[in-house]
Amino acid sequence: MAGAEGGLIGCHVVDSAGERIGRIAEAIYATPEAATPLYVHIELGLLHSRHVLVPTAAARTDDDGDLVVPYSRDAVRNSPRVSTPLELTAALEAEVAAYYTSTAVS
């Protein structure tokens, strides 16, 4: 996974079957020094009108530079929406964590 936020912005996110999910709008790190983001903020849809967060703990980059996440395309698309600009609150983080904890890994 790219070590700097700029390296991830605009990259495609795909599921383990290679289905394209969306594009990375932002990477959220625990600290400015962290090498790996905790979450990626993904834009979905033709007009990028839907926004979601996906945890990156089990994500990897493939040979094409896409971020591969261990969740199905449908699971990510059905995850809690986030507003833009993104404000990561404790409540939002808990909601996202609960959703992905209950979602089967593909």
GIMO-V384213 format. One record per helix or strand of 2 or more residues. SS is the DSSP state (~ for helix, > for strand). FROM is the first residue (numbers start at 0). TO is the last residue. If there is no record, write none. Layout:
# GIMO-V384213
((SS/FROM/TO) (SS/FROM/TO))
This chain:
# GIMO-V384213
((~/4/7) (>/11/13) (>/19/27) (>/38/43) (>/49/54) (>/59/60) (>/66/67) (~/72/76) (~/89/100))
